Amino acid sequence: MPKDSGIGASSKRREDVRFLTGSGNYTDDINVRGQAYVYFLRSDIAHGRINSIDTSDAESMPGVVRVFTGKDFEGVGGLPCGWEVADRHGAPMQEPPHPILAQGKVRHVGDPIAAVVADSLEQARDAAEAIAFDIEELPTVTDMKAAAQEGSVKVHDDLKNNICYDWMLGEADNAKVDEVFANAAHVTTLELTNNRLVANPMEPRVCVAEYSRGTDEYTLYTTSQNPHVIRLLMCAFVLGLPEHKVRVVAPDVGGGFGSKIFHYAEEAFCTFAAKACNRPVKWTSSRSEAFLSDAQGRDHVTTIQLALDAQNNFIGLRTDTYANLGAYLSTFSSSVPTWLHGTLMAGNYKTPVIQVNVKAMFTNTVPVDAYRGAGRPEATFQLERVIDKAARELGVDPIALRRQNFITQFPYDTPVALTYDTGDYNGTMDKLEAAADLAGFAARRAQSEANGKLRGLGINCYIEACGIAPSNIVGMLGARAGLYDAATVRVNATGSISVMVGAHSHGQGHETAFPQVVAEMIGIDESMVEIVHGDTSKIPFGMGTYGSRSLAVCGSAMVKATEKVIDKAKKIAAHLLEASEADIELKDGQFTVAGTDKSVAWGDVTLTAYVPHNFPLEVEPGLEETAFYDPANFTFPAGAYACEVEVDPETGKVTIERFTAADDFGNIINPMIVDGQVHGGIGQGIGQALLENCVYDENGQLLSASYMDYAMPRADDVPFYTVDHSSRTPCTHNPLGVKGCGEAGAIGSPPAVVNAVIDALHSGGKKVEHIDMPVSPSRVWAAMNG
Amino acid sequence: MTQVSMTVNGKSVSGDVEGRTLLSSFLRDHLSLTGTHVGCDTGQCGACVVHVDGEAVKSCNMLALEADGAEVGTIEGQANADGSLNVIQQAFQDHHGLQCGFCTPGMVMSAAALLKDNPRPTETEIREYLEGNICRCTGYHNIVKAIMAASGQDVGAIAAE
């Protein structure tokens, strides 16, 4: 029987009521008395030298409060990068400055040149048109392989070239890798692109900043996944403000998918301008502006080689990737193609020798950073595509080839720096085969063929490293932050509980799922527990939500804090019951003395904690505990996905007919929410595979800069999905045994779609080896007829 | 500035607007009805869908002055008289048809317009009708399911797990 409350129950989301009635409180819904509006004048060329900017006409326009340029920010820091990656020879990455407003040069279309603060947005926009500037257009470089060439146009004049780093992981000895490949019975090689994407949360970014001269305090409301991270970076590295004088609030946030992790120039600008203008200021991004200023995702070009022995065992893997970082280093950009990508190249397989090389480039494009999955989709795509190609070349069943090479013993040390704690890849594949009705595929293919369509089946596996991350490990790898999280469990006198968490919910349903855990531990109704998040003045210092970490890391902190609360409550109960603390048991909200009928209710104990008339002398009054939790390892969700497509041979149009996901997320708190997370990830993965593409022309102009040109998946592009998460190997090192589910769908689905398309084409006699994403009708048609 | 008057969620309202003021801006900035969201600037995303004289309209694609004298319905007016969720809203909650909630007002308003014209739409009809509403969170699965459920159809057979 499914549970109706607590851990494992599909509790309905309490936050839905406000969202369904228009009562949400998103950042753009916040208006502060007297606020002025910010409009950023952004570069319309991709690369240019700023000779002069004249703001005098603009300053005299109606309603203008002040006009800012890069000169106003010469005294403050630039936007920091949070991860220093060392190159293969040990040298630190090249790390150019990232000013709040452009200084000296503009380096991508959308780079902010100036900002106007005015009484109304219209006045600010009108005044921006009156800014006179002389920007000398320079040649651009947008292609990452071209950027790597000696003599290329340099994005940053002060760097020695455009190569941020040339990084290596795994077997460093080329000769050893060469020997493995020389001795292989078969080598499969694949060149592929992982297309650049735009995260596109439906809520564009917004900042509202205010400053009080009376108290010298700032408040920044911002669309962020991690308000404490924003406060720390902005205060310590950019503006030089004391953290305790700055409050950062991320209220209801309309989706993030990674793009709202990063500290953006607009946040620092608005905070700075609120004081400089002595007026609250507000900036609301338009969607067009979002395409030019939100960090983008993916954008890798890879050559991967898989070596197999005569028995089809994987014996070696070598992969060389060019990663496009854009014009500047966004907050976590450097870690994505490296530690979040190279470390996943073992996938679900016991390949003994792996060599990963990544060259990361600066180009005249919008900065690239983490987008749902962040490095792991890029790893999964290349690995699962090359395995599929190998199976086809060898004439073996793609599932059998995968099963033969699965890791089956845990813990497992990969050759690329990770230790998988647990998993059951065969068991998960069994679930997929049943849930996807693979046995019925032949009949469905025959039916499609009778209708004049080609039908293909694509299978793939994935593994991801989530629950980011053990601070000591990431510290060794160059992270400039710890990646623990924190929770404070504040029990009120009447027994209700406020839990202040570092995690941030921007669609994940924390307000519902987190109370399920606390309520279960104490045995009280979920409605007695409330989650507080998103406000640095209310929550302990936590690192926020990304990397499928909320429950695994912050949830673990919450469990620890709740355990501390229960331990203290037991002391109080023991006193009230005149029993030994060791004999006190807590069940269903009642403290009982083991083996007796003596009991005291949760509410009586909590009231006693705050009205301590009859109280143990050695115990402090009150009932509130904080815990920080730093994970011992990453978590390793894994799964197997199946996609069935139909291809119209006349037009090349691909239709997703069936999509099945079998995931192992370990233990699950709220199955309904987990299903929803997987659905959403698959939707984005199908978007990457079939529709979405962020394209620049050779001059660095973004050609896909609106929803007219960037093809977002719509309701009629996707089917109903079948989701199975009954394969469960609980995480061995966190108290809930949870692994995280937020990114799986986006990681696991693109290769399944492309594998299915290739399979369909082969079934029609078209020996197409690969089609790059998005697998658009024109590309499919060209591949079939090329 | 020109005065504009209309009925919003059954209440007469008026305000002075510029000729270029969009209906979405009038609702959000003049009337503080911030449930109507603006997610793009090309009329594509549908987060701003409201009802104007009973028809679903993207309020970012209509000037406030064009709505002069109209009956406008927004997400804030959708709940039942006692404040409880209406059938569509309740179905969205029951079937987890929303995550971040940003596209949700537009989705609910579009769904209401669809069901008014087509009380028992098929899955295909729902998906086609929602062409103008983008959701980035749900992969649409539970939105389609919720609308089918709101129209009284049995969704138990739609695989979730």
Interface residues (C-beta under 8 A of the other chain):
Chain A: K12 R13 E15 D16 V17 R18 F19 L20 T21 G22 S23 G24 Y26 D28 D29 E122 N200 P201 M202 E203 P204 D252 V253 G254 G255 F257 S286 R287 S288 H506 G507 Q508 G509 P671 M672 I673 D675 G676 H679 G680 G681 I682 G683 Q684 I686 S706 Y707 M708 M712 P713 R714 A715 D716 V718 F720 Y721 T722 V723 D724 H725 S726 G745
Chain B: E18 R20 R28 L33 T34 G35 T36 H37 V38 G39 C40 D41 T42 Q44 C45 A47 T74 I75 E76 Q78 A79 L85 Q89 F92 Q93 D94 H96 L98 Q99 C100 G101 F102 C103 T104 P105 V108 E123 T124 I126 R127 E128 L130 E131 N133 I134 C135 R136 C137 T138 G139 Y140 H141 N142 I143 V144 K145 I158 A159 A160 E161
